[in-house]
Amino acid sequence: MVRVKVSRGQVAAWRMRRQFLDPRTDRSAPEIVGRLCGVQAQVWSAAETAVALRQSDPDRTSVNRAFADLALMKTWAMRGTLHLLTPTDAGSYLSLLESTGFWRKPSWQRVTGLTPEQVDALTEKVADVLKGAVLTREEMVAGVVADGRFAGMEERLRSGWGQVLKPLAWRGVLCHGPNQGNKVTFTHPASRFPGWEGLPEPDDAAPVVIKAYLGAYGPATPETFDRWLSRNATSRPRLRRWFADLGDVLTEVDVDGRQAYVLTEHADELSAAPESAGVRLLGDFDQYVLGPGTDDETLLRKENRAAVSRTAGWISPIVVVNGRIVGVWEVVDQEVVVTPFPDSDPLPPDQLEREAAHVARAKGLSLLTVRVGA
């Protein structure tokens, strides 16, 4: 593997381009979601904003249309959080998550009260209940607990956190259907998506997912990849083998003294990238920071992490200048209130105004003014 030396600024600029942030794009919601390796959808409006902000002409309804048209799947995926994925890609991501077998860990069994054998039986039962059906949580749970083997699981199955349902999603027998009013629904992926082919073997899925990840968030280490994927739940030997098996597909990169990997096909482009210039306002839970993680100092200084990664796992809307996160923002009444980090340079007012206008179009709001706070 040939070593390439690049700066943090070049990495940030390259990621901005690969993630349709500079320049923005006219691509569809599924194309954007595919490039980003999924978009977090714990908060549906955040997923809508993440896609719309990347579009040159923001289409805030594009995510809803793509979901209704079966071009996007909503399911528990990376790090156990709800994501939008393209149906053609979803099986590979879920395969790697399923391979972690986290429900076999004593800590998970203590929290849920379920044994691995019960999860196996529940997987089969839920697959049968959801086959050819779209059910509310209550309807699905009723169908499951009607089988006496699962009578004691009703409360755990009803939990809004979905702790018991996540391994079923990772096994490819459960995903979200369209909401019925304010009620979520569930279905079997094979029932909702005509082309669903199930989960490939993990060793077949790994090259697909690693290449997709590095194509949006590289350069990265195997450990960074696994933090994004599973919060470090993949076995170390397996993870190292997956990367090693890619061989010359990967090139080792030196990023200001730190080693990481990028796809070989992108190495020349990365090393020639000019450093980024300009301002972007990105929304809650944006993939620009979730992909590499908040501990990536290419993006975010350690002393500023707490302002971005808040309590209960909330990720703040971020101000990005020259590819680096330099502040946070929020909409208050008709204002975008920007809070720069103490160590940031003064923000250009004209660029902030342009970004606020783009945010307004992406969110379907009236024209927003900007106020820079302390």
PyMOL commands that set and color helices and strands:
alter all, ss='L'
color gray80, all
select helices_A, chain A and resi 8-18+29-35+44-52+62-68+78-80+87-98+102-104+106-112+116-130+137-145+148-158+166-170+189-192+202-217+222-230+236-245+247-249+264-271+287-290+302-308+311-313+349-363
alter helices_A, ss='H'
color red, helices_A
select strands_A, chain A and resi 4-6+39-40+73-76+82-85+134-136+175-180+183-187+250-255+258-263+279-282+318-321+324-332+335-340+369-372
alter strands_A, ss='S'
color yellow, strands_A
deselect
rebuild
show_as cartoon
